[in-house]
Every structure is written in C-alpha cells, then in structure tokens.
Amino acid sequence: MLKHAFFNVYTKFKLHFYQEIFRRFQDREASLTTVETFCMESIQALGRPSINEFASFMRISPPNAAYKVNSLIKKGYIRKVQSRQDKREYHLEVTQKYIDYYNISTSYMVEVMDRITRRFSPEDCAKLEEMLTIVSRELMPEVEIPETHLPE
C-alpha cells in the first residue's frame, strides 16, 4: 500500500506539471525539449555546476554536455558565469526565464505542502518532514545533490 500511495503522489506531481506545460503552450511550440527539460532540472538541482560537473552527474561526455549547454544558452535558459577563483572555469546558472518555467511545478508543490500543513497536525507534519529527509539523505544514495532551499 505504501508503494502504491507514494507512486500516486509522485505521478500526480508529474502529471500536473505536464498539464500546465500543455495548457500554457497549446498555442505555440514549447521551447524546451524533453531532454533539455531534464538537463535544466539537473543543472538547477546541482546549484551552479561546471560543465564537467554537469557531464559527470548526467553520465555523458563533456563534449555532449557542452553541446546541450550551448543550446540552452542560445534559448536563454542558462548562462555561463566565470569562476572568481579559477578564471578558466565557468559555472552554469539558470536564468529568470527558466525560473518562470520551473515555477509551474514548484508552485503546485508549495500549494500541496500548504494543504498538508492545514490538514495535518504539527506533529504529523514534523514526522513527514523527518521521514522525507531520511529518504532523501539515506535511502537515495545514488543521487547526490546539494541541499536545496525551497520556500517555507
């Protein structure tokens, strides 16, 4: 039952995102391909990675990563920012254009979290937070990302 419940929640988050993307872009072609969307979500989650860090995380070659990054730069979703410590290195930063696109899914997550805090006791919410933190930190070692700072 737990597997089924978790799968349903995960699926509903994904499907809501897809519904909103199609609703917003029904009159024009969406500007991000599916693979580019995966790349953007990874870059944002990694928090200003270098191209090599991005390539390593995605398990693709640096030239392939550079190709994908250049396409995303041309579309205005990321920019390369020169490192202050090592002038040879550049970090990838998401732009406001992507943040606006990404907010389609995060705004729904925030809405659901607000509903959770209204529906459940503070103790239940604290337990859910504890469980999700353990799942993220201990039970998903295959995916290492920096701790994210989401709206409270």
C-alpha positions in Angstrom: 0.0 0.0 0.0 2.8 2.4 0.8 4.4 1.8 -2.6 1.1 2.5 -4.3 0.4 5.7 -2.3 3.9 7.1 -3.0 3.7 6.2 -6.7 0.3 8.0 -6.9 1.6 11.2 -5.3 4.8 11.2 -7.5 2.7 10.6 -10.6 0.2 13.4 -9.7 3.0 15.9 -9.3 4.4 14.9 -12.8 1.0 14.9 -14.5 0.1 18.3 -13.0 3.4 19.7 -14.4 2.6 18.2 -17.9 -1.0 19.6 -17.8 0.3 23.1 -17.0 3.0 22.9 -19.7 0.5 21.9 -22.3 -2.1 24.4 -21.2 0.5 27.3 -21.4 2.0 26.2 -24.7 -1.1 24.9 -26.6 -0.9 27.9 -29.0 2.8 27.8 -29.6 5.6 25.3 -29.6 7.3 24.7 -26.2 10.8 26.0 -26.3 12.4 23.2 -24.2 12.6 19.6 -25.5 12.1 16.8 -23.0 15.9 16.1 -22.8 16.5 19.8 -22.3 14.0 19.9 -19.5 15.8 17.0 -17.8 19.1 18.9 -18.3 17.7 22.1 -16.8 16.2 20.3 -13.8 19.6 18.7 -13.2 21.5 21.9 -13.5 19.2 23.7 -11.1 19.4 20.9 -8.6 23.2 20.8 -8.8 23.4 24.5 -7.9 25.8 26.3 -10.3 27.8 23.2 -11.6 30.6 23.5 -14.1 30.1 21.8 -17.5 32.3 18.9 -16.3 30.3 18.5 -13.1 27.1 18.5 -15.1 28.5 16.0 -17.6 29.7 13.7 -14.8 26.4 13.9 -13.0 24.4 13.1 -16.2 27.0 10.4 -17.1 27.6 11.9 -20.6 30.7 13.1 -22.3 31.9 16.7 -21.7 31.5 17.5 -25.5 27.9 16.2 -25.4 27.3 18.2 -22.2 28.8 21.3 -23.9 26.5 20.9 -26.9 23.4 20.7 -24.7 24.6 23.6 -22.6 25.2 25.8 -25.7 21.7 25.0 -26.9 20.2 26.0 -23.5 22.3 29.2 -23.5 21.0 30.1 -27.0 17.4 29.6 -25.8 18.1 31.9 -22.8 17.6 29.3 -20.0 21.1 29.3 -18.6 24.2 31.4 -18.7 27.9 30.6 -18.1 29.5 32.7 -15.3 33.3 32.8 -14.9 34.6 31.5 -11.6 36.2 34.1 -9.4 38.7 31.6 -8.1 39.7 29.9 -11.3 39.2 32.1 -14.4 39.4 29.0 -16.7 36.3 27.6 -15.1 32.7 28.6 -15.8 29.6 27.7 -13.8 26.1 27.3 -15.1 23.4 29.4 -13.7 19.7 29.2 -14.5 18.1 32.4 -15.8 14.8 34.1 -14.8 13.3 32.6 -18.0 13.9 29.1 -16.6 12.8 30.0 -13.1 9.5 31.2 -14.5 9.2 27.9 -16.4 10.2 25.9 -13.4 7.7 27.7 -11.1 4.9 25.9 -13.0 5.8 22.8 -11.0 7.1 24.3 -7.8 4.1 26.5 -7.2 1.9 23.3 -7.2 4.3 21.6 -4.7 4.0 24.6 -2.5 0.3 24.6 -2.8 0.1 20.9 -1.8 2.5 21.5 1.1 0.3 24.3 2.4 -2.7 21.9 2.2 -0.7 19.3 4.2 0.1 21.8 6.9 -3.6 22.8 7.2 -4.9 19.2 7.1 -2.4 17.5 9.5 -1.2 18.3 13.0 2.2 19.9 13.5 3.4 16.6 14.9 2.3 14.7 11.8 4.0 17.3 9.6 7.2 17.1 11.6 7.1 13.3 11.2 6.5 13.6 7.5 9.4 16.0 7.2 11.7 13.7 9.2 10.7 10.7 7.0 11.3 12.6 3.8 14.6 13.9 5.0 15.7 10.3 5.8 14.5 9.1 2.4 16.5 11.9 0.7 19.7 11.7 2.7 20.0 8.0 3.5 17.7 5.9 1.2 18.6 7.5 -2.1 22.4 7.4 -2.2 22.6 7.1 -5.9 21.6 10.7 -6.5 23.7 13.2 -4.7 22.6 16.8 -4.9 23.3 19.9 -2.8 20.7 20.6 -0.1 18.0 22.8 -1.8 16.4 25.8 -0.2 12.7 25.9 -1.1 10.1 28.3 0.0 8.9 27.7 3.6 
